[in-house]
């Protein structure tokens, strides 16, 4: 199995994540954000591979798609893998390596992709504003001022149909979901081949908003791999309780996390700078599992 780890902070935590997932059946492929300076502090060994020319990853930008594609290409250079799991540097395992490996051996060929089809009535404009509006790069920012300007811009474009982008470069079926997925090596190679043969599709997403949550799902769910997709990702994330979204998990969340440990293999997000205790408690569970 190949683990992609997208990271930008806390090298100590990344090393703990890698150590907890280390297994003879596993290799690691890291994209370390260009604007961070942590790569030298991350453990280097033969089963850990780094994207040589990392990019500056920005919220909402095409860069969030590009860094994953770079990891896919790096994986392909190193051979064939049954599964590719996409993690962030703030993830932790909630199950032992043996449990994770046995599960994916027993479910080989299935794609674990959380998705919903667009339009999605739960979101304004059915989520089409992410692709129907052309976004200049400067508009994609999380600052309060730029968010207000962007919302006025979106409302204008979405209220005037002829100002909206033509979606002819996209398949008729659009899908949205979480990028933290587990896909087969064959599916990963299909995505790489598709992006090479469909440059208009890739160009289109360069000016979308948070297009990373649509880009990969739409490719997969308009392919032969759709019939093998299970709408789950085996990850624990709290999008409900706040105050940040997703919630940074602390020791207060321990009982909820461990109660779901049999159905979730990884959790996010954790931060050593905020709560070191929960990180150590979860790692201790896996250490005990290894030695029992």
TAURQUI-V615807 format. One record per residue. N is the residue number from 0. RES is the residue in three letters. NEAR is the number of other ideal C-beta (glycine too) atoms within 10 Angstrom. Layout:
# TAURQUI-V615807
N	RES	NEAR
N	RES	NEAR
This chain:
# TAURQUI-V615807
0	UNK	20
1	UNK	24
2	UNK	26
3	UNK	25
4	UNK	24
5	UNK	24
6	UNK	23
7	UNK	18
8	UNK	15
9	UNK	20
10	UNK	18
11	UNK	14
12	UNK	20
13	UNK	26
14	UNK	15
15	UNK	18
16	UNK	26
17	UNK	20
18	UNK	12
19	UNK	20
20	UNK	21
21	UNK	16
22	UNK	14
23	UNK	7
24	UNK	13
25	UNK	18
26	UNK	18
27	UNK	22
28	UNK	25
29	UNK	21
30	UNK	23
31	UNK	25
32	UNK	20
33	UNK	15
34	UNK	11
35	UNK	16
36	UNK	10
37	UNK	16
38	UNK	16
39	UNK	8
40	UNK	12
41	UNK	19
42	UNK	12
43	UNK	9
44	UNK	9
45	UNK	6
46	UNK	14
47	UNK	17
48	UNK	18
49	UNK	16
50	UNK	19
51	UNK	7
52	UNK	6
53	UNK	21
54	UNK	17
55	UNK	12
56	UNK	21
57	UNK	15
58	UNK	11
59	UNK	19
60	UNK	22
61	UNK	22
62	UNK	18
63	UNK	19
64	UNK	22
65	UNK	18
66	UNK	22
67	UNK	23
68	UNK	16
69	UNK	18
70	UNK	25
71	UNK	22
72	UNK	14
73	UNK	18
74	UNK	22
75	UNK	15
76	UNK	8
77	UNK	12
78	UNK	9
79	UNK	10
80	UNK	21
81	UNK	15
82	UNK	25
83	UNK	23
84	UNK	25
85	UNK	24
86	UNK	21
87	UNK	18
88	UNK	26
89	UNK	24
90	UNK	28
91	UNK	24
92	UNK	22
93	UNK	23
94	UNK	20
95	UNK	19
96	UNK	20
97	UNK	12
98	UNK	16
99	UNK	23
100	UNK	17
101	UNK	12
102	UNK	15
103	UNK	21
104	UNK	12
105	UNK	8
106	UNK	15
107	UNK	10
108	UNK	12
109	UNK	17
110	UNK	22
111	UNK	23
112	UNK	25
113	UNK	19
114	UNK	22
115	UNK	15
116	UNK	13
117	UNK	20
118	UNK	13
119	UNK	15
120	UNK	9
121	UNK	8
122	UNK	14
123	UNK	13
124	UNK	17
125	UNK	15
126	UNK	20
127	UNK	19
128	UNK	19
129	UNK	23
130	UNK	25
131	UNK	19
132	UNK	22
133	UNK	15
134	UNK	24
135	UNK	9
136	UNK	12
137	UNK	9
138	UNK	17
139	UNK	20
140	UNK	16
141	UNK	10
142	UNK	9
143	UNK	8
144	UNK	8
145	UNK	13
146	UNK	12
147	UNK	10
148	UNK	14
149	UNK	21
150	UNK	12
151	UNK	9
152	UNK	15
153	UNK	19
154	UNK	14
155	UNK	11
156	UNK	19
157	UNK	16
158	UNK	10
159	UNK	9
160	UNK	8
161	UNK	5
162	UNK	12
163	UNK	16
164	UNK	17
165	UNK	8
166	UNK	13
167	UNK	7
168	UNK	15
169	UNK	19
170	UNK	14
171	UNK	6
172	UNK	11
173	UNK	21
174	UNK	23
175	UNK	23
176	UNK	20
177	UNK	17
178	UNK	19
179	UNK	20
180	UNK	25
181	UNK	27
182	UNK	23
183	UNK	20
184	UNK	18
185	UNK	16
186	UNK	23
187	UNK	24
188	UNK	16
189	UNK	17
190	UNK	21
191	UNK	14
192	UNK	10
193	UNK	15
194	UNK	19
195	UNK	9
196	UNK	8
197	UNK	15
198	UNK	10
199	UNK	9
200	UNK	16
201	UNK	17
202	UNK	11
203	UNK	21
204	UNK	20
205	UNK	14
206	UNK	18
207	UNK	24
208	UNK	19
209	UNK	16
210	UNK	22
211	UNK	21
212	UNK	20
213	UNK	24
214	UNK	27
215	UNK	27
216	UNK	24
217	UNK	24
218	UNK	19
219	UNK	25
220	UNK	19
221	UNK	16
222	UNK	17
223	UNK	10
224	UNK	20
225	UNK	14
226	UNK	7
227	UNK	18
228	UNK	21
229	UNK	13
230	UNK	11
231	UNK	15
232	UNK	22
233	UNK	21
234	UNK	22
235	UNK	23
236	UNK	19
237	UNK	18
238	UNK	9
239	UNK	8
240	UNK	13
241	UNK	10
242	UNK	6
243	UNK	11
244	UNK	11
245	UNK	16
246	UNK	17
247	UNK	19
248	UNK	26
249	UNK	15
250	UNK	15
251	UNK	11
252	UNK	18
253	UNK	14
254	UNK	9
255	UNK	12
256	UNK	21
257	UNK	14
258	UNK	11
259	UNK	12
260	UNK	16
261	UNK	10
262	UNK	12
263	UNK	18
264	UNK	23
265	UNK	23
266	UNK	23
267	UNK	19
268	UNK	17
269	UNK	25
270	UNK	17
271	UNK	17
272	UNK	10
273	UNK	13
274	UNK	17
275	UNK	15
276	UNK	11
277	UNK	22
278	UNK	24
279	UNK	13
280	UNK	14
281	UNK	22
282	UNK	16
283	UNK	10
284	UNK	17
285	UNK	20
286	UNK	13
287	UNK	10
288	UNK	14
289	UNK	10
290	UNK	6
291	UNK	6
